[in-house]
Amino acid sequence: MTARTLIWTPVPTAKLQMRLHEEGEGPAVLVPVGSGTVVLPAPAARFPRAVALARTCLRIGERALAVRWDDNAVTAHPIYDKALYGWAWGAHRDVLKLLEATNPRGGVARILLRGMFLVHSDKRDQRSRHDAVARRFGETLDAADQAMLERVQDWPSGGPQALAALFTAAGRDDVALVASLVDAGHADAWLAKLPSDASRKAVKEAPLNTVLPVVPVTQGMAPS
């Protein structure tokens, strides 16, 4: 399975679409949900680009969460202005594969990723880290710390099920549904229509619905 990425923010979709267009942020598919908006970055975008897009969502709406996943691993990142926090679900080797598939390529980049995650993964089983991580997820998703703690402590299990469980535990069933539809490929046709030019100038000058189309779950993303 190709790695996938999404961003959740509580910003209403219409407001987010206008603001992202004004700032030249995109292209991306926007999916309205009851709790805000799910943003699906263009498939060609590497994860650092998705994080930059999520930080714009943060400026607009005060909270944002960026996630990436494949069949075996998940990483989720409560977004802050500068620091990038996160947590990984899945076996160490599977998380490494996900990181390498979604970050800039190159020997030095791979070495840095492996080095950083080797340090990080060695501590995933340390109880002293779990409370702080759970609080960050609780703050971002407006969820109970205990519910987030239980998800954080289930880090050995990765993949789409772990991602859905995170959103469900946070009371974001609407986001869990979109994630499952994206995982099943129901957004692929919409993502394929996004323009390849992701420069700010190109996004600002392109028609709004071309670079930042709104796709309701009930129209085009629902299972056939």
C-alpha positions in Angstrom: 0.0 0.0 0.0 1.2 3.5 -0.8 1.6 5.7 2.3 -1.2 8.1 2.8 -1.4 11.5 4.6 -4.2 13.6 6.1 -4.6 16.6 8.3 -7.4 17.3 10.7 -8.3 20.8 11.9 -11.5 22.2 13.6 -11.7 25.1 11.1 -14.9 25.1 9.1 -14.3 24.0 5.5 -15.5 27.2 3.7 -13.3 29.4 5.9 -10.3 27.1 5.5 -10.7 26.9 1.7 -10.7 30.7 1.4 -7.7 31.2 3.7 -5.6 28.5 2.2 -6.2 29.9 -1.3 -5.3 33.4 -0.1 -2.0 32.2 1.3 -1.2 30.0 -1.7 -1.3 26.8 0.4 -2.1 23.6 -1.5 -3.1 21.9 -3.6 -5.3 19.6 -1.4 -8.7 18.0 -1.2 -10.9 19.3 1.6 -13.4 17.0 3.2 -16.0 18.6 5.5 -16.7 16.7 8.7 -18.8 17.5 11.8 -15.7 18.4 13.8 -14.1 20.6 11.2 -12.2 19.7 8.0 -10.0 16.8 6.9 -7.3 18.0 4.5 -5.8 15.5 2.0 -2.5 16.9 0.6 -1.5 16.1 -3.0 0.0 12.6 -3.2 3.3 13.9 -4.5 3.8 16.0 -1.4 6.4 14.7 1.0 5.5 14.7 4.7 7.4 17.9 5.6 5.2 19.7 3.0 2.1 18.3 4.7 3.4 19.6 8.1 3.9 23.1 6.6 0.3 22.9 5.3 -0.8 21.8 8.8 1.0 24.7 10.4 -1.0 27.0 8.2 -4.2 25.3 9.4 -2.9 25.8 12.9 -2.6 29.6 12.3 -6.1 29.7 10.9 -7.8 27.5 13.5 -5.5 27.1 16.6 -5.3 23.3 16.3 -4.2 20.7 13.7 -3.1 17.1 13.6 -1.1 15.6 10.8 -0.9 11.8 10.3 0.6 9.4 7.8 0.1 5.7 7.6 0.4 2.6 5.5 -0.6 -1.1 6.0 1.7 -1.6 9.0 2.5 1.7 10.7 1.2 5.1 11.7 2.8 8.3 12.9 0.6 11.2 14.2 1.8 14.7 15.0 0.0 17.3 17.1 1.1 20.5 15.3 2.7 23.4 17.0 4.3 26.6 15.7 7.9 25.3 15.6 8.4 22.1 17.5 7.3 18.8 15.8 6.0 16.2 18.3 4.7 12.9 17.3 4.1 9.3 18.2 4.5 6.1 16.2 2.4 2.9 16.1 3.8 -0.3 14.6 6.9 -2.4 14.7 10.2 -0.4 14.6 11.1 -1.7 11.1 7.6 -0.8 9.7 7.8 2.7 11.1 11.2 3.2 9.5 9.8 2.1 6.2 6.9 4.6 6.5 9.3 7.4 7.5 11.6 6.7 4.5 8.6 6.5 2.1 7.2 9.9 3.1 10.3 12.1 3.7 12.8 13.6 1.3 15.0 11.0 -0.3 18.7 10.8 -0.1 21.4 9.0 1.8 21.9 11.7 4.4 18.2 12.1 5.0 17.8 8.4 5.5 20.6 8.3 8.0 19.2 11.2 10.0 15.7 9.6 10.0 17.1 6.3 11.2 19.2 7.9 13.9 16.4 10.0 15.2 13.8 7.2 15.2 16.2 4.7 16.8 16.5 7.1 19.8 12.8 7.7 19.8 11.7 4.1 19.4 13.9 3.0 22.3 11.7 5.1 24.6 8.3 4.1 23.3 7.9 1.5 26.0 8.9 4.0 28.8 5.8 4.8 30.9 7.3 8.2 31.8 6.9 9.4 28.2 3.3 8.3 27.7 1.6 10.9 29.9 3.2 13.9 28.1 2.4 12.4 24.7 -1.2 11.7 25.7 -1.7 15.3 26.9 -0.5 16.6 23.5 -3.0 14.5 21.7 -5.7 15.4 24.2 -5.1 19.1 23.7 -5.1 18.9 19.9 -8.1 16.6 19.5 -10.0 17.9 22.5 -10.0 14.4 24.0 -9.7 12.9 27.4 -6.1 12.3 28.4 -6.9 8.8 29.6 -8.4 7.7 26.3 -5.3 9.1 24.5 -3.1 7.4 27.0 -4.6 4.0 26.2 -4.0 4.6 22.5 -0.4 5.8 23.1 0.4 2.7 25.2 -0.9 0.4 22.4 2.0 1.5 20.2 3.1 -2.0 19.0 0.0 -2.2 16.8 0.1 -0.1 13.6 -1.7 0.3 10.3 -5.2 1.7 9.4 -6.8 0.1 12.4 -4.5 1.9 14.8 -5.3 5.2 13.0 -9.0 4.7 13.2 -8.7 3.7 16.9 -6.9 6.9 17.7 -9.7 9.1 16.2 -12.5 7.0 17.6 -10.9 7.2 21.1 -10.8 10.9 20.7 -14.5 11.1 19.8 -13.7 11.9 16.2 -15.7 9.1 14.5 -16.2 11.5 11.5 -12.5 11.7 11.0 -12.1 7.9 11.5 -14.6 7.4 8.7 -12.8 9.7 6.3 -9.5 8.0 7.1 -11.0 4.6 6.4 -12.4 5.8 3.0 -9.1 7.4 2.1 -7.4 4.1 3.0 -9.8 2.2 0.8 -8.9 4.5 -2.2 -12.2 6.4 -2.3 -10.3 9.7 -2.5 -7.8 8.6 -5.2 -9.7 10.0 -8.2 -10.1 13.4 -6.5 -6.4 13.5 -5.5 -5.4 12.5 -9.0 -7.1 15.6 -10.4 -5.0 18.0 -8.3 -2.6 20.1 -10.4 1.1 19.2 -10.2 2.3 22.7 -9.7 2.3 23.4 -5.9 4.0 26.8 -5.9 2.3 29.5 -3.9 1.8 31.6 -7.0 0.2 28.8 -8.9 -2.2 28.0 -6.1 -3.2 31.6 -5.6 -3.9 32.1 -9.3 -5.7 28.9 -10.0 -9.5 28.5 -9.7 -10.4 27.8 -6.1 -12.2 24.5 -6.8 -9.3 23.3 -8.9 -6.5 23.6 -6.3 -8.7 23.2 -3.1 -11.8 21.2 -4.1 -14.3 20.4 -1.4 -15.5 16.8 -1.5 -18.2 15.8 0.9 -18.1 12.3 2.3 -21.6 11.7 0.9 -20.6 12.9 -2.6 -17.8 10.9 -4.2 -16.1 9.6 -1.1 -18.8 7.3 0.1 -18.2 3.5 -0.6 -19.8 2.4 -3.8 
